[in-house]
Every structure is written in C-alpha cells, then in structure tokens.
Amino acid sequence: MAGPMRPRHGEQAAMCGIAGIFNRDPQQPVAPAQVNALLGAIHHRGPETAGMVLDGPVGLGHDRLSIIDLAGGLQPIPNEDGSIWIICNGEVFNYVELRAALIARGHRFRTGSDSEVIVHLYEDHGPACVHDLIGQFAFALWDRRRSTLLLARDRLGVRPLFYAEVAGALLFASEIKALLADPRVPRALDLEALDQVFTYWAPLPGRTAFRGVEEVPPGHYLLANRHGCTLRRYWTLDFSDEPAGPGHGARHYAERLLELLIDATRLRLRADVPVGAYLSGGLDSSAIAAVVRRYTGNPLKTFSIAFSDSRFDEREHQQRMADVLGTEHISLVCDDADIGAVFPDVIRHAEMPLLRTAPAPMYLLARQVRAHGMKVVLTGEGSDESFGGYDIFKEARIRRFWAARPESRVRPLLLQTLYADIAGMTGVSAAYRTAFFKQDLAAVDDLCYSHRLRWRNTARLKRLFSASTRAALADYTGEDSLALALDGMGRAWHPLSQAQFIESRIFLSQYLLSAQGDRMAMAHAVEGRFPFLDHRLVEFAATIPAEFRLRGLDEKYILKRALADVLPAAVLARTKRPYRAPIRNVFFGPQAPAYVRDMLSPDAVAEAGIFDPAAVGLLVKKCQAAPDLGEVDSMGLVGVLSTQLLYHQFIAQGTGQRPTTPVSAVILDPETPALPALAMAGPSS
C-alpha cells in the first residue's frame, strides 16, 4: 500500500478565485481596472497574492491561496513561448505523473505547477486535454494564436465557473458577485430559476438565480472566439448495469473499490501545508479519515460540527471515531444563535436561495478550520450518490415493490423505516403516510419516478409566490429544462441507477457541492477535497450491479464490504443519519436575529415582489405559534427568508456585494519570450 505522502520542493498549486474578460472586438482592449474589479469581489477565495495578464481584448485575473510551493506559483502561467496562458481554480491531482510524461515528450516547464501541466496538455491535445485530468478544477485558457478562450469545469462540478455575455463581451468568474462588479451585467433575479429552486432545490445545470448569468455545467467546456461561444459536454455519468459475471461477485467489487478509494485519498494529500479532515461520525467521513491513517501514515487533525440541540447532535459518534483513529480532534458546538448570526453571510456566498440552514454550520466549521491555521480538508461528499446512501433510493424501491401489489397493507409499512430525521414524519398517522406515498404509485415507467414526490412536495412552496411572479411563470413548467438537465440518462438502466443519476446531476452538483461545499469553505479560504468524487471511483461505482449498491434496504452495501477491515463494526452497522440543522428556533426562537423581522415584514416582501405578503404573513404567524414546523413549512421559511436576503444583498442595495477588496495584482507581460533555462527535468526533492 502507499506510504506517507511527502511534499516535493518546487511543486506548486493553489486554491483560488479566477476571473476575466474577453471582448469579441479585437480592437477593444481590456483595462486593468476592469479585471481588478472582478478580482476584488472574490478576494476572499485567494487572499495571498494576485496576478493578471492583459492581451488586447483579453484579461485574465487570479487570486491565489497557496497550498503547494508557498513561495511561488503566481498565475496566470504561460507556455514556453507565451502563446498560451492559463488561470486555474482548484487542483489537478495527477499532475506529477502528467508532468513526467510531458517532459519525456519534450515539453519545457518554468514552474512545478499543476496548472502548467494543463497548458502543455493543451498544446498536444487542444480542449481534449481535460480527459487526462484527475482533479477538481475550473480553468480559463487563452490561446493567442487561435484567438480562442477555453473555459472548462471538472466532471462532477466541484469547482464553480460562471459567465455572462454582455455588450459584445464574455465575462467569467469563480463567483457571481465578481460578474456583478461589472456595471454591464444587469442585477435581476431569474424567476424561472427561482421556480426551479422551489421544485428541485437548486437551479438546474447551466442556470443561476440571476438573469443573464449562466454556469459552465459539470463535465463541460466552453469555447469562445470573436464569432461567439460553443458549449460542449466532455463527460457524463454512465451506468452500464452489467450483471455480475463469473469472478465478479461482491468481493471483487469491494476489493477494487478499496483500491480506488485509497488512491483517490492518496492523491488528495499532495500539499505543502497540513491536510485535515471533516469527521461527521458517519460512514463516509470516517472512511476517508481511516484510509488516511491506515494507508498513508499522514498525521491528521479532524474537525466536526456538534449541536446544542440534541436532535441534530452526533458528537458522541464523532469523538468515538476520533479516539479510534488517534487524531487531534476539534469539535465546534453550534447553537441556534450561531446559525442565525451567519445566515446572511451564508446567502451572500451561496448566491442562491436555500431551503435548508445546513450550509450555515458548514460555513462556521470552515471558519474554525481556518482559525486553527489550516487551508485544506478532506470530506466525504459523493458517497451517497454513488453507493445508494439516501432514503430517497429506498423509498423508490419500496414504492415499486408496493406498486406490484397496490392493495397490500403490509408493503407500505416498510415506509415507516424512512425519514425518521424529518420533523413531523415520525408523528404522522399510518393512513396519512400511506396516502402521501401512494400518489402516482403506478407511474413506475416515469424516468423520474424516484423523485417526483419530492419535487411535488417542494413545489407546494410556490403557493407563497406573488400574483406577479405566478403570472410571469404562467407558461413555464420546468419539464423542458428538466429533460435537458437529464440528457444522457438511459431508459434501460436499472431504476436505482436512474435515481442515482438524477441525484448526481441535479442535487449533488447544483446544491450540495455549491451551497455546502466550495462556497462555504472558500468563504474562509479553505479548500475542500473530495476523494469519493474522484471520477475513476465514480465511474467504477456505476459498473457495480445495483444489487450490490443497495442490497434490499441496506444502503451502501458494497462500500461497507470494502471497509470491513478498515472501520469499526459499530460504524459500519450504524443507520445513516442525514446531516441536518435547526430551522424554526433559529429564526423564531428566543435569540432570533432582528433581520428576520425586517426581511419578512409586509413592506419588505412587497418591495421585492417575489412573494405574496399575505401568504408570508400567515407563515410567519405559524412560525411564531408553533413550537416546531413540519417539512414543507420549514423549507418555506428558509426559502422565503433566503430569497429576501438575496434580493436585499444583490438587487436592492445596487452594488450586488460588499465593497470590493482592493487588489494589488502583478500584471504579467503577454509577450513573455521562450526561456532557454526552462526546466527539462522534474522538480527536485
């Protein structure tokens, strides 16, 4: 097995923010102040150094958070003759291996950067270079000879990349607030995207909450030249659903899965700074921490969230696992007041409405990580999507089983084992539960059968929309947008595979990795790394027969088999407990923040015009009177409040952000000549 990862002198990489402008008119140069304004809005992502290159109609800017080769690594980075320049947010974890192969082919390196590897791969393969990359990245590459700008995003959408086309220019950045720093970008919420949020929990791939601002979807790249932009998909999740053949039983898949997980984790330990890990006490984060300790020998500091509200608290399990691993463990105790205090900042960084408060504790945890002097943490996101870990997968299986005998009184009783974590579900009558889950029970041929109930339930929140919002959305159903988002899903796939594809394509990249991943961590200049989202592991998981992913109602069966000798039996046997955070008491408890009253007042609601003041008033009265809220009312409260905050921060205030941070950027010369002293060998150790 792999030994400890040791930093190598001369290597460099960075977790950063990128931004830039491409004018289609080659006679219209980009000014330094224009790029600097964009960088200033996202300086929190890379507060250590900044650089830009200006080449006539193109300006590329980069805010850097140094992770490897702390003394170097200024971006943008050119190729040998300065004809290609790159800025990159994120990491290419296999850059050491790629660099060696490129040097063997005659390429010359001026740095040890993972980002420079992309430059030379592009010289050989053009945009197809993305296929060689193992990592989590969003980059912009300027090809001077072809007058072409390439924007690319990693396969699973770990790192964000937004763009807007205005007045003959293409603007792009790691966060929307950078685009809004340019006065040419209008500031308005996209009502169709809001409709999507209040159905699917997030805007569908390609959309954002802001009109005219789009995102490069996961697994896509965008090519821009003076004639326009072309968006192309280079990767998609594909479930082969091949039945297990001879020699391919559970043991085979478990052994291969462990090998891939070890390698994915090993690669993500490459850094010149200490690497920590989040530890929730559940299977996924425990697995990552255990792999680090057992197979790499790296010292490890672990971080976890604890709640003063016992309904959400898992500190007992977190501390037990930390004791088993022998890590230095830091636990952040989070209460209602803590969540309420930071929720406006959470929305400012998420840049979209939320239906949960769960991102707020993640924001607080990242702040704690940074306060302990750390910049990098490993986390367990992505496992549930690949190995069938969510209750929604079990729900779909039970409903299909029930649909085969809809008159059965026994089969629907299996549903009582689900959603014990959701407020209000444990107390509902069996008759109500049966009636709820029986909706469209027989529609098993629907490709979205697994998720229709969730979406329909969430869509009930749209009763809070104002008359003007409903009128604007009168001809919009979302079905065409949904079909585009799910392009590539196979009708012949196993139903579990279809459900996992939906969860990965819509929920993982659009909500989880955005609202709880990159945006909350990078608010404090902390880089999250996700071994379970190594595309090799994700692709392999899709070849595992469905019976090994979800065995009966035993979630993540094959992952548990793979980790049988790695984790304690108690962790493997624990029923999954989804991560959730308090809602009602945060905003209507004894320590409720004053902005809640202001944002939900009839005047404030009427000013924004998105929601109906009377309907919101009724919800507020219910929140004031009830000691707790059901699922739909909880989502409604957070959805309305977060949208109001989004409107107030980005629209009503006019600036779209807090004042931009002045950035002192090093302006590089695009006419950089070829340097004969460029490295012809790998970095020295």
Salt bridges, closest charged atoms under 4 A:
GLU11 OE2 - ARG8 NE 3.42
GLU48 OE2 - ARG370 NH2 3.96
GLU48 OE2 - LYS375 NZ 2.88
ASP55 OD2 - ARG144 NE 2.64
ASP63 OD1 - HIS43 ND1 3.09
GLU80 OE2 - HIS107 ND1 3.81
GLU80 OE1 - HIS120 ND1 3.49
ASP81 OD2 - ARG145 NH2 2.45
GLU91 OE2 - ARG529 NH2 3.52
GLU97 OE2 - ARG270 NH2 2.82
GLU116 OE2 - HIS120 NE2 3.09
GLU123 OE1 - HIS107 ND1 3.30
GLU123 OE1 - HIS120 ND1 2.70
ASP124 OD2 - ARG105 NH2 2.85
ASP124 OD1 - HIS107 NE2 2.90
ASP132 OD2 - HIS125 NE2 3.93
ASP143 OD2 - ARG146 NH1 2.92
GLU165 OE1 - ARG24 NH2 2.62
GLU175 OE2 - HIS44 NE2 3.06
GLU175 OE2 - ARG45 NH1 2.92
GLU175 OE1 - LYS177 NZ 2.85
GLU175 OE1 - ARG519 NH2 3.67
ASP182 OD2 - ARG184 NH2 3.00
ASP190 OD2 - ARG207 NH2 2.89
GLU192 OE1 - ARG207 NH2 3.33
ASP195 OD2 - LYS462 NZ 3.27
GLU215 OE1 - ARG153 NH1 3.17
ASP241 OD1 - ARG549 NH2 3.34
GLU255 OE2 - ARG251 NE 2.99
GLU259 OE1 - ARG256 NH1 3.14
ASP263 OD1 - ARG266 NH2 2.40
ASP263 OD2 - ARG536 NH1 2.83
ASP284 OD1 - LYS556 NZ 2.95
ASP309 OD2 - ARG311 NH2 2.73
ASP313 OD2 - ARG315 NE 2.77
GLU314 OE1 - ARG574 NH2 2.83
GLU316 OE2 - ARG320 NH2 2.81
GLU328 OE2 - LYS301 NZ 3.82
ASP345 OD1 - ARG348 NE 3.96
ASP345 OD1 - ARG658 NH2 2.53
GLU351 OE2 - LYS177 NZ 2.80
GLU351 OE1 - ARG519 NH2 2.43
ASP384 OD1 - LYS556 NZ 2.90
ASP384 OD2 - LYS576 NZ 2.98
GLU407 OE2 - ARG405 NE 3.53
ASP421 OD2 - ARG580 NH1 3.45
ASP440 OD2 - ARG456 NH2 2.32
ASP446 OD2 - ARG452 NE 2.80
GLU479 OE2 - ARG452 NH1 3.05
ASP487 OD2 - ARG233 NH2 3.24
GLU503 OE1 - HIS451 NE2 2.52
GLU503 OE2 - ARG454 NH2 3.57
ASP518 OD2 - ARG45 NH2 2.92
ASP518 OD2 - ARG159 NH1 2.84
ASP518 OD1 - ARG519 NE 3.92
GLU527 OE2 - ARG529 NE 2.48
ASP534 OD2 - ARG268 NH1 3.11
ASP534 OD2 - ARG536 NH2 2.82
ASP554 OD1 - LYS560 NZ 2.79
GLU555 OE1 - LYS394 NZ 2.72
GLU555 OE2 - LYS560 NZ 3.96
ASP628 OD2 - ARG311 NH1 2.58
GLU631 OE2 - ARG356 NH2 2.34
GLU631 OE1 - ARG580 NH2 3.01
ASP633 OD1 - ARG463 NH2 3.43
ASP633 OD2 - LYS622 NZ 2.55
GLU671 OE2 - ARG144 NH2 2.94
